[in-house]
């Protein structure tokens, strides 16, 4: 049986090791203000370098407007946008600068109104839901 006094240092050591290992899982990405990014020839720059990391932007009232992910200056990963009241209005997936995967849009009440499926920039299907009706198109 391990006594409490000796298990506490072991627990702290284990926690520190886990924190260290979690920090070693790859290169750290930077998070910046979206307004600090430059844009030229379809590439986003930060400090004159193609940007890898995440960027956030806020509305004038301080509410989150959006969160973008970038890799080598191109949108890559999830992009989420919000209205000035904090309601999510869009979630878009990107891969190497092109829409790829499911994109979803919501109205001001948080009701899903549209979803699209993309493959490397090409729209495969569009579905209108909620206040826009219930139609679905496959465009393959």
Secondary structure as UniProt FT lines:
FT   HELIX           4..23
FT   STRAND          30..33
FT   HELIX           34..36
FT   STRAND          38..40
FT   TURN            41..42
FT   STRAND          43..46
FT   TURN            47..48
FT   STRAND          49..50
FT   STRAND          53..58
FT   TURN            60..61
FT   STRAND          64..71
FT   TURN            72..73
FT   STRAND          74..75
FT   STRAND          77..82
FT   TURN            84..85
FT   STRAND          88..95
FT   TURN            96..97
FT   STRAND          98..99
FT   STRAND          101..106
FT   TURN            108..109
FT   STRAND          112..119
FT   TURN            120..121
FT   STRAND          122..128
FT   HELIX           130..132
FT   STRAND          136..138
//
